Amino acid sequence: MLDEATIGRVLTAVSDVSPYGMCVIDADAVVVHANPAMGQLLGTADEDLPGAVLTSWLRPADRADEQPVDGALAAGSTREDGRRLRRRVVRSDGRERVVTLLLWDVPADVAGRELFVVQVLPDAEDAWSVGPAPASRVPLRVVQARAVEEAATALAGAVTVADVTAVMERQLQAFDAQGLLISLADGPRLRLASSRGYPDPVRKVLEDQPMAERSPMVEAVLERSPIFVETFEDYVARYPQRQAVARAAGKGAWAFLPMIAGGEVIGSWCLSFDGPHRFTVSERALLTTLSGLLAQAVARSEVLAAERSLTRTLQRSLLPQHLPDVPGCAIAVRYQTAVAGLEVGGDFYDVIPLPKGGTGIVIGDAQGHSAAAAALMGQVRGALRAYAAEGHDPATIVARANRFLLTAGADSFVTCTYAALDATHDGLTIVRAGHPQPLLVMPDGTAGSLDVPGGLPLGIDPQASYPVTWVPLTEGCRVVLYTDGLVERRDLDLGRGEAALLARARSAVREPLPAFADALIGHDPAREDDVALLILERTGANGGPGVRQATFEAATTDAAAVRAMRRAVTDRVRDWGWHERADEVELLVSELITNAVVHVGGSVVVTVTGSDAELTVAVSDTSVHTPQPRTDDLTGEDSVWRTSGRGLAIVSAVADSWGIDPSGPGKSVWFSLSA
């Protein structure tokens, strides 16, 4: 039996001359001896290996278990033939590599105890080179074939030209190439889509190549066949007019291949080398195969890019391009698409000027995430805007939008919240249809969900009713309307999402409104749904400088009440400081009220809205008939007042501006006077 010192000298003599990692371990995988190559493999100093546990650097190759391998490399459980193992070496610097190890038992009658010799295979798959290049290596054609197989999988998942380029960059190493060009056909021109390994001046020359110009990239497209040029001299002989470009690029060999997808040539690509290169038969075949894969990936990415552009355009066209100014208030809106997916969503928002001086704000979400959802969203947004412009109250607006959706034959539903801000901006009248509760954020940081009872989403029940909630507004408060994508996610509890939103609102309460909106919408890399956000902030003590509003109503059959209403309107405008034009107000209001009394019946409502600069009076009745002013002789025999008679001629002559708007079930005739 040999002593350990003798065994050590023998092993040292053998292993130290080996260019591959080699060591001796005991039954507990403690290193007894290791050569320098093993130290390089493990990323540690030679002198630190004896006494260390080899398995502390090893993990299972398939990553099924990240724990170190136990025992003497856990040989009994994973040896393929009792001696061969695949392990993943994990170094302290974070680098890792899968290697194949061989184990030999040291005869017990020689060692006197259980010892193993561990050898790193020189031709192991993915092994580190820890010494001089081994004489035996994986054939280059095998490396290239594996690279093409990997590229096929990667290109199948590429969705942008940048993704495609990233995959193709990995082929440079497999084919020992240094340059990459990808150009796409664009009518009579070939435009550079991506490049690697070329200086800027050369890229500029290659950016836009006319198809009529003789160049290898163009020729590959026109001839629909690959071109392999193995030396610089061959290139110059074939394309003498391109000599300067080739010399500036610093290349010595090229493979130019067409990209053909669906029977059409969509462009060409080039793999280039810094020096001469001989293209073997197998290499040419692999590059041709790779060209087909590349063409399909590029074609798909172009289609997806066009779809993304179309959906963005569709989304922008369905959302308001400009928001109206609301004196005394500030409004911020945000729209963020889902991180994944290409289809347009059904989220929307709108700000609507109302006939009697108020403002409507709405946010909604059509079910689904597709062009159909976007189309439905556009219909509902248009319906809400139309009913609001007619002067209906919020509950009627939402109820009519619900019936519209049902009669339109839509097979999806829509949630929404509609709120009407009155002219004085004292508060909001809110109606909710299956939508998330609004938030109210106060200047002192107090924030919480508003308790707004709601009805069913639009498009479910034609008889659905929608309760109305009045929310008073104070200066500096912010009302937040949002769609459910802001707080909902498959892996996130709804309550946690709402709590996180409230926390963001409280932390950003002192931020200006744009920054506050940015903080609320945030950036969620796992967001699965589009998000729309609308925030209304009351910035002034009222709706504008000195804005006031008053409403008067009387039955047309009650002559005394009608006379009292005329006097009350005149007295109110005098109280507001409009003494100089009070007589004009009395004349015009009398004409319009008389018109309603004589020709409509029912009741008449007068709404007066005034500021220091302008006074507007609207007289509303229940008739949908639109009156027209008469232009004939006001003193003739036919001088009896008619809806389409002389009263409007007087209004037109005296008022600074006037008009007729829908108003609920009827119409509203209004006039304005300036100070």
Stockholm file with secondary structure:
# STOCKHOLM 1.0

chainA/1-675         MLDEATIGRVLTAVSDVSPYGMCVIDADAVVVHANPAMGQLLGTADEDLPGAVLTSWLRPADRADEQPVDGALAAGSTREDGRRLRRRVVRSDGRERVVTLLLWDVPADVAGRELFVVQVLPDAEDAWSVGPAPASRVPLRVVQARAVEEAATALAGAVTVADVTAVMERQLQAFDAQGLLISLADGPRLRLASSRGYPDPVRKVLEDQPMAERSPMVEAVLERSPIFVETFEDYVARYPQRQAVARAAGKGAWAFLPMIAGGEVIGSWCLSFDGPHRFTVSERALLTTLSGLLAQAVARSEVLAAERSLTRTLQRSLLPQHLPDVPGCAIAVRYQTAVAGLEVGGDFYDVIPLPKGGTGIVIGDAQGHSAAAAALMGQVRGALRAYAAEGHDPATIVARANRFLLTAGADSFVTCTYAALDATHDGLTIVRAGHPQPLLVMPDGTAGSLDVPGGLPLGIDPQASYPVTWVPLTEGCRVVLYTDGLVERRDLDLGRGEAALLARARSAVREPLPAFADALIGHDPAREDDVALLILERTGANGGPGVRQATFEAATTDAAAVRAMRRAVTDRVRDWGWHERADEVELLVSELITNAVVHVGGSVVVTVTGSDAELTVAVSDTSVHTPQPRTDDLTGEDSVWRTSGRGLAIVSAVADSWGIDPSGPGKSVWFSLSA
#=GR chainA/1-675 SS CCCHHHHHHHHHHHHTTCSSCEEEEETTCBEEEECHHHHHHHTSCGGGSTTSBGGGGEEETTCSCCSCCCTTTTHHHHCSSSSEEEEEEECTTSCEEEEEEEEEEECHHHHSSCEEEEEECTTCTTCCCCSSCCSCCCCHHHHHHHHHHHHHHHHHTCCSHHHHHHHHHHHHHHTTCCEEEEEEEETTEEEEEEEESCCHHHHHHHSEEETTSCCHHHHHHHHTSCEEECSHHHHHHHCGGGHHHHHHHTCSEEEEEEEEETTEEEEEEEEEESSCCCCCHHHHHHHHHHHHHHHHHHHHHHHHHHHHHHHHHHHHHHSCSSCCCCTTEEEEEEEECCSSCCSCCCEEEEEEECTTSCEEEEEEEESSSSHHHHHHHHHHHHHHHHHHHTTCCHHHHHHHHHHHHHHTTCSSCEEEEEEEECTTCSEEEEEEESCCCCEEECTTSCEEECCCCEECCBTSCTTCCCCCEEEECCTTCEEEEECGGGTCBTTBCHHHHHHHHHHHHHHTTTSCHHHHHHHHHCCCTTCCSCEEEEEEEECSSSSSTTCEEEEEEEETTCHHHHHHHHHHHHHHHHHTTCCTTHHHHHHHHHHHHHHHHHHTCSEEEEEEEECSSEEEEEEEESCCCCCCCCCSCTTSSCCSCCTTSHHHHHHHHHSSEEEEEEETTEEEEEEEEEC
#=GC SS_cons         CCCHHHHHHHHHHHHTTCSSCEEEEETTCBEEEECHHHHHHHTSCGGGSTTSBGGGGEEETTCSCCSCCCTTTTHHHHCSSSSEEEEEEECTTSCEEEEEEEEEEECHHHHSSCEEEEEECTTCTTCCCCSSCCSCCCCHHHHHHHHHHHHHHHHHTCCSHHHHHHHHHHHHHHTTCCEEEEEEEETTEEEEEEEESCCHHHHHHHSEEETTSCCHHHHHHHHTSCEEECSHHHHHHHCGGGHHHHHHHTCSEEEEEEEEETTEEEEEEEEEESSCCCCCHHHHHHHHHHHHHHHHHHHHHHHHHHHHHHHHHHHHHHSCSSCCCCTTEEEEEEEECCSSCCSCCCEEEEEEECTTSCEEEEEEEESSSSHHHHHHHHHHHHHHHHHHHTTCCHHHHHHHHHHHHHHTTCSSCEEEEEEEECTTCSEEEEEEESCCCCEEECTTSCEEECCCCEECCBTSCTTCCCCCEEEECCTTCEEEEECGGGTCBTTBCHHHHHHHHHHHHHHTTTSCHHHHHHHHHCCCTTCCSCEEEEEEEECSSSSSTTCEEEEEEEETTCHHHHHHHHHHHHHHHHHTTCCTTHHHHHHHHHHHHHHHHHHTCSEEEEEEEECSSEEEEEEEESCCCCCCCCCSCTTSSCCSCCTTSHHHHHHHHHSSEEEEEEETTEEEEEEEEEC
//
